[in-house]
Amino acid sequence: MSLEILHPKHWKPARGYANGVAATGRMVFTGGIIGWNADCEFETDDFVGQVAQALRSIVEVLAEAGAKPEHLVRLTWYVTDKGEYLANLKGLGAVYKEVIGRHYPAMALVQVVALVEDRAKVEIEATAVIPQG
């Protein structure tokens, strides 16, 4: 794969994300994906449950382009409650590994006042690069 994790040697190791990624190939971008199902219905108001659904939906969108989770180069998370995110790190790690695996792209997390869908607790944008050839 044409993917390189960028991490200065004198920096403390990143845990659960990459500081930077360099990649070449076909680029795939998702819109903001929230934690509802294919029928645009929420099955849970649980934060970890919504994250799991959002990640599964991202994998499905990527598959439409022939991309896999290991092709992810960036995830941007928008959450309505930073405290809820921090209180659920263990559960988030488990669902992340279940859906994405042990691939950690560059990531950012931003707390926002609200998301367009009132029940949404998280929205995630993804960027993937499918290697050429």
N, C-alpha and C positions, 0 to 999 in steps of 0.2 A: 504494500500500500504506500502511496505517496503522502505520508503524513508524518510530521515531525513535531514533537512536543518541545516547546521553547521554555527553558528554565535556567536562568543564570546559576552557575555552579555555587556561587557564594550565598545564594538565597536559601532560607529555610524551606524544606520540602512542602509542596502544596498537598493538602489532604482532601481528596474527593473532587478535585478540579485541576485544570491546568492553567498556568498563568498565560500561556500563549500556545498557538498551534499554527504551523505552516503546512499548507496542503496545495496540491495541484490536481485539477480534474474538473468534472462537471459539478457546478454549484447548485444546491437545492436549498430553498428557503421556505420555512413555514410561516404562516401568520401566527398570531397569538392563539395558542391552543389552551382551552380551559378544561376543567374536570367534568365535562358532561359526556354522555355516550353518543353514538352515531345518530340517534334520534333527537339530539339536542335537549336531552333530559338529564337532570342530576339524579344519580342513584344514591348519593350520600352528601351530607354536609360535613363529614369528617375531612380534616385537612389532608392527612396522609392518603386517604381514599381518593380525594380529588387529584392529588399529585399523581398517584398511580394511574388513574384514568387519563390524565393529560399526557403522561409519558407513553402509554399504550397508543393513544391517538397519534402522537408524533411518529411513532414507529410505523403506524399504518400509512400516514401521509408519505413518509420517506420511501416506503415500499412501492408506492405508486411510481416513483422515479427510479426504482431499482436500487435504492440506497438501503443500508442496514445501520443499526445503532453505532457500529464501529466507525461509520463514516461521519458521525457528528463532529464538528469542529467548534461549535459555540452553542450555548444555551443561555438565554436571558430569562430569568424568573422574575415575575411581578407578583408580590404577595400583599395581602391586605393587612397582615399582622405578623411583623417580624418575630414577636415573642412566640407565636404559635409555631412558626418555622423552627426557631431555636429549641423549643420544648419538645420537638418531635424528630430530632436529628437521627436517632437510632432507627425509628420506623421509616423515615425518609431514605436512609441508607439502604435498608432492606428492600424497599420497593424499587429503588433506583437499580440496585444490582439485579433484581428479579427481571426487570423490563429491559434495561440498557446493558447490563453486564458490568464488567470491571473496566469500562472505557470512560475516561474522564476528560471531556473537552474543556475548552476555556468556558468559564461561567461567570455570570454576574447575577446578583439578586438585589432587587429594589423593592422597598415597601412603598405602596401607593395608597391613597386615600380610599379608592374604590375601583372596582372593575365594572365594565358595562353591564354584565349579568349580575344581579344583586346577590345570588347565592354563590357565585364564584369566589373562591378564596385564593386561587392561584391562576396565573396565565403564563405560559412558557412559549417563547419563540425559539426556533431551532434553525441552525445552519449546518448543512452537511456538504461534504465534497466527495464525489464518487471518483475514484482513481481512473485515469484514462487507460484504455487498452484492456 
